[in-house]
Amino acid sequence: MKSPAEIAATYENVGTKKADLPFMKTLLLGILAGAFIALGGLGSQIASCCAPDPSTGRMISSVVFPIGLFMVLVGGAELFTGNCLISIPVLSKKTTVLKMLRNWVIVYFGNMIGGFIIAAIATYSHIYTFSNNDLANLVVSTAVTKSNISFSDGLLRGILCNVLVCMAVWCSFAADELAGKVFALWLPVMLFIICGFEHCVANMYFIPAGLLSSHFYNIPAEGLSLVGFFITNLIPVTIGNIIGGAVCVGAMYHAIYLRK
């Protein structure tokens, strides 16, 4: 197992390579990551939609959802929230702020495309008819809740979420074998689902899925709109995710293990 100092040095090199990826490769890997996270979200909704109570539902979701991050890390896709750790090589002056921002923007919109694709396929293939439309109602109610979140709640839950997601990425670098990586990444992601924190890339699936399902299955969805998606949810959650990943994890570990 790698020590924390070794993980910091490893990600310093990994993050530098991520920042140097060409545009098209970055975009395609971003689309894949968005689709993988969306598939994890879809699976978690299917698994939990018939749970007897909300607590059990969250627990079931937390076991399934990390499959998305597993596919991202093992498949080598580019996830915006994980790439907030590129702040580490930036602080080490191994890459530039401009390159980091370029990566973030390309990956962010790639993730969004991937999430939209899975939401559309799931809707129009009638996957949400599972359990006499119980799944469709869950998908819509989840989107409504997320679209009506307050700015402060979205920001703070976004910070805590990406602390855990980036710790999942960080801990996976401690292991050299696949089984160790899977175990290391699973636990922090389970915790963020159980706690109900906000992940901007996951919401790029959850809210569009609710918007499409509300229209397709004629399910009332008060307050669910594109404005709620982009302005009310994505903006504060994305800012929170950046603070949680780039500052609370990336900058903190750089200061502890790499700052000279």
N, C-alpha and C positions, 0 to 999 in steps of 0.2 A: 504494500500500500504506500502511495506517495504521501509525504508530509505536506502540510499546508504551504510551506515555503516552496516545495517542489511543484505543487499545483499552480501557485502564482507564477512561477517561472515558465511553466508549460503553457498556461493561458496567454502569457505575454507574447509567445511565439504564435500560438493559434490565432489570437485576435489580430495580430499583424497580417497574417495570411488572409483572414476574412476581409479585412479592409482593402486588400489589394485585388480581390476577385473582380473579373471583368463584369460589365453591366448585365449581359444576357445570362451568364451563369448565376449571378447573384439573384436576378429576378426569378429564374426558373426554380432555383433552390428555395426561394421565398414562397413561391406558389405551392411547392410540395409541402413545406412546413405548415403553411396555413391549412392545407387540406388534411394533413396528419392530425393537427390539433383539433380540427373540426370533426374528424372521424372519432377521435377520443371523446369529444363532447357529445356527439350523436350516440355513441355506444353507452356513455354514462346516463344519458336521458332514457334510453330504452331499458337499461338495467334497473333504473330507479323509479320509473313512472308508476308502478303498481305497489310501491312501498307503503306499508300501513301507517307510517307517520313521517314527518319531515326529517327527523334526526336519523332514522334508518335510511331514508332516501339519500341523504347526504353521505352517509357512510358507504352505501353501495356505489354511489357515483365516484367517491374518492378512490375506490379500488380499480375502477375501469378507466377513468380519465387519464391517468399517467401513461397509458399505452400510446397516446399521441406524442408525448415528449420522448418516450422510448424510441419511436420511429424517427423522430427528428434527429436525436443524437446519434443513434446507430446508423441511420441512413445518410447522415451528413447534410441534412437540409439546414436552411438559414432561418432562424426564428428571431423576430425583433426583440422580444423580451430577454432572451439569452444573450443576444448581441449587445445588450447594454453593457456587458462586461468588456467591450472593446475600449472602455475608458481606461482599462489597465495599461495596454500598450501605448495609449495616448499620453498618459501620465509618465510613462517611462521614455517618452519621446522616440518610440519605435515606429509610430505612425502619427498622422496628423488629425486634428479635430475635423478638418474638411473631409478627409477620407472616412472618418467614423460617421459623420452626418450623412455622407453620400450612401454608405452602406445601410444606415438606418432607414433612410427614405425609400430606397429601392426595395429593401426587405419588407418594410411596413406595407407597401402597396402590393407586393407579391403575396404576403400573408393574407391581405384582404381579398385578393382575387381567389386564392385557394379556399378561404372560408365561404365566399359567395358560391363557388362552384358546388361544394358539398351541400350547402343549404338548398340550392336549387334542385340538385339531383335527388336529395332526400324528399323534398316536397313533391316534385312531379313524378316520382316513382311510387308515390303513395306509401312510403315507409311509415309516415306519421299516422296511418290508420291503425297501427298496432293497438291491440286491446280496446277495440271499439272507439277509436279516436281519443282514448285517454292520453296517448303520447302527444297528439296534436294539441290538446288542451294544455298539457304541461309545457310544450315548446312555446306556445303563445304566452302563457302566464309568466314564464321565465323572462321572455323578451320584454314584457310590459314592466316587470319589476326593475329590470336593468335600465330601461329607457326613462324611468321616473326617479332615478337616484339623484340625491343632492350632490352638488359639486364637491363639498367637503368629504362626504362619504366616499364618492368615487376616487378622489385623490388619496385619501388615507388608506382605503382598502387596496388601491393600486400599489401604494408603497409596500405594504405588507406582503401583497401577492408576489411582487417581483423579488423581494428579499428571499422568499422561499423558492421561487423558480430558479433564480440565479444560484442559490445554494444547492439546488438539485443538480444543476450543471456543474458547479464547482465540485460537489461530492463525487459525481460520476468520473471526474478526472483523477480521483484518488485511486481508482481500480484500473488494472490492466486487462482483466478478463471480463467477458460479456456479463456473466452472472453477477459479478460484483458491481458493475456499472448499473445494471437494472435495479438491483436492490438499493443502491445509493440514491438514485434519482427518484425512486418510487415514493419514499417516505415524505420528503418535503412537499411534493406535489399533492399527495393525499391530504396533508395538513392544510394546504391552502384551499382545497375543495371543502373540507369539513368546516373550516372557519368562514366560508362564504366570501372570500376576497375576490377582487376584480382583476381579470387578465384581459388586456385589450385585444389580443389575438383570438382568444376563445370567444370574446364578445363579437368578433367579426363573423363568427358562425351563429352564435346564439340569437342575436337580435335580427339579422336578416332571415334566419329560419322562422322566427316568430312573425315577421312581417309577411313573408310569403305564405305561411300556413294560415294566418288570419284571413288573408284574401282567398286562398284556395279552398279552405274548408269552411268559410263563412263563420268564423269564430270572432265574437266581439273582442276588441282590444283597445280599451280606452287609454289614450296617451301614448300609444305606440306609433311612432312615425320616424321618418328619416332625420328629422331635427333632433328627436330624442336619442337616436342612434349616434349621430356624429357630434352634436353639440353637448347634449346632456351627459352622455356616457363616455364616448371615445376620448374627448379632449381631457377631462380630469383624470380618467383612468390611465391614459397614455403618459401624462405628466407624472402621475404617481409611479407608474412602472419604471420610468426613466430614473426618478429619484431613488427608488428602491434598489434597482439593479446597478446603475452607473455610480451612484454615490454611496449608498449604505453598504453595498457589497464590494463593488469594484474599487472605488477610491479608498475605502477602509482597509481592504486587504493589501492594496498597493502601499499604503502608508505603513502598514505593519511589516510586510515582508520584502518590499522591493525598493522603497524610498532610501536613497543614499544620503 
